[in-house]
Structures are given as C-alpha cells and as structure tokens.
Amino acid sequence: MRVIIALAAVRDGKLSSWAASRIVVPLARANTEHADRLLTALIEAPLSSRALRSWFEHYQKASCGRRERMVSHPRLFLDALQANREQRADERLRAGPEGEYAADLRCIEAILARLRQRVAALRPLPLPLIAAIPRLRAAIDALINAIQRDGADDPDRDP
C-alpha cells in the first residue's frame, strides 16, 4: 500500500522521484509508520527536494521524541529551523564583527578544553598528533600576536 501511495505522489507531482528513492524508501525500511506519516504530510503540503533533504538530515540525528513531531509536521519543523537561522543571523548582525570574533574565540576555548579532556585516553600519543603540536602552537601564537599588536595600535578603541 505504501509503495502505491508513494508512486501516486510521484505521478501527481507531490513527490519527486529523488525524494521517493532517497528519503521515503529508506525511511520506510527503518520505520514504516514514520514513512506513512511523512507521505501523508507531504501530500498535503509538498516540500522541495532540497527542503526534504535538509529535513531528512536532521531527522537522522534527532531523538525519538523530536522525530515523532518531525514526521507529523515536516513543514513546521523546517519553518522553525529557518526562523532559528534568521534569529542567529540577527544576533550576529547586532553583535557586529566584534561579537562574532568573541564567539569564535569561545568556540576555540571549548574545543581546546574538549581536547584536553580526551588526551589521557590517547596515551601513548600517536606520532601524527605529536607532529601537529608545533603547527598548533604556531597558529595560537600568531593569533595572540595579532590580537596584541592590533589591540595596542588602536588609538580609538573603546575602553
């Protein structure tokens, strides 16, 4: 029955053949109920192949509870995702380049903390990791020097 519904949706232009073969069929193999609910939602409110691919990428990483909501309302999920993107873009614009730079520095700090926590599990350290240390140190030193140099040369900086 599911195949007939999917074929009818492809025939009627509600679902692309790409979406049927790359999204609906794999989903049906993994979870037939979710595939049925997704097909029903797509027939009522079709999505572009690009939007459906984005939806499926998020679906594969989502928890069970989130998946339940995603299959029932794929358009709502994608609208919420777009609203979140726009909100983050607004926040980046509001913070300006300084805010974005500070956020990037916080990301680097978080990555370094995560690496520090995992180093003990890698003992003895593999040679490629040991070889990467001078490059990492040079990159961090270059960043610190650039911040210190440009910070000291800015007479108009806001205290």
BELJOPE-V849744 format. One record per residue. N is the residue number from 1. RES is the residue in one small letter. NEAR is the number of other C-alpha atoms within 12 Angstrom. D_CENTER is the distance of its C-alpha to the mean C-alpha in Angstrom with 1 decimal. Layout:
n	res	near	d_center
N	RES	NEAR	D_CENTER
N	RES	NEAR	D_CENTER
This chain:
n	res	near	d_center
1	m	12	34.1
2	r	24	30.3
3	v	19	30.8
4	i	14	33.3
5	i	24	31.0
6	a	33	28.2
7	l	24	30.9
8	a	20	32.3
9	a	28	29.0
10	v	23	28.6
11	r	15	32.3
12	d	16	32.0
13	g	22	29.0
14	k	26	26.7
15	l	34	24.5
16	s	29	24.1
17	s	21	25.4
18	w	21	22.1
19	a	33	20.3
20	a	34	23.2
21	s	20	23.2
22	r	20	19.5
23	i	35	18.2
24	v	40	21.3
25	v	26	23.3
26	p	18	20.9
27	l	27	20.0
28	a	24	23.8
29	r	17	24.5
30	a	14	22.3
31	n	22	23.0
32	t	19	25.7
33	e	19	25.6
34	h	32	22.0
35	a	34	22.7
36	d	27	25.8
37	r	27	24.1
38	l	41	21.3
39	l	40	24.1
40	t	25	26.2
41	a	28	23.5
42	l	38	22.8
43	i	26	26.6
44	e	18	26.9
45	a	20	24.0
46	p	25	22.8
47	l	31	19.4
48	s	22	18.9
49	s	23	17.7
50	r	18	14.7
51	a	25	13.8
52	l	32	14.7
53	r	23	12.6
54	s	24	9.4
55	w	35	11.1
56	f	30	11.9
57	e	18	8.7
58	h	21	7.7
59	y	30	11.4
60	q	20	11.6
61	k	14	9.6
62	a	17	11.3
63	s	12	14.6
64	c	15	17.9
65	g	12	18.5
66	r	19	15.3
67	r	27	15.9
68	e	20	19.4
69	r	22	18.4
70	m	34	15.9
71	v	37	18.6
72	s	25	21.2
73	h	28	19.5
74	p	37	16.7
75	r	26	17.6
76	l	20	17.5
77	f	28	14.0
78	l	27	12.9
79	d	18	15.2
80	a	16	13.9
81	l	19	10.3
82	q	17	12.1
83	a	14	14.3
84	n	14	11.8
85	r	14	10.6
86	e	14	14.3
87	q	14	15.2
88	r	15	13.1
89	a	16	14.7
90	d	15	18.0
91	e	17	17.7
92	r	19	17.1
93	l	14	20.0
94	r	13	22.1
95	a	15	21.6
96	g	14	22.5
97	p	13	22.0
98	e	16	23.5
99	g	17	20.9
100	e	19	18.0
101	y	16	20.1
102	a	16	20.7
103	a	17	17.1
104	d	15	16.5
105	l	18	19.6
106	r	14	18.4
107	c	14	15.3
108	i	18	17.9
109	e	15	20.1
110	a	14	17.6
111	i	14	17.0
112	l	16	20.7
113	a	13	21.5
114	r	14	19.3
115	l	15	21.1
116	r	13	24.4
117	q	12	24.0
118	r	13	23.3
119	v	16	26.1
120	a	11	28.8
121	a	12	27.3
122	l	15	27.5
123	r	11	31.2
124	p	11	32.9
125	l	15	30.4
126	p	13	29.9
127	l	11	31.4
128	p	12	28.3
129	l	16	26.9
130	i	16	30.3
131	a	12	30.4
132	a	14	27.1
133	i	15	28.6
134	p	13	30.8
135	r	14	28.0
136	l	16	25.8
137	r	14	28.9
138	a	13	29.7
139	a	15	26.3
140	i	18	26.4
141	d	15	30.1
142	a	15	29.4
143	l	18	26.8
144	i	15	29.3
145	n	14	32.2
146	a	14	30.4
147	i	17	29.6
148	q	13	33.2
149	r	13	34.8
150	d	15	33.1
151	g	16	33.5
152	a	13	37.2
153	d	11	37.8
154	d	12	36.6
155	p	9	39.7
156	d	9	38.2
157	r	10	35.4
158	d	7	35.1
159	p	7	36.4
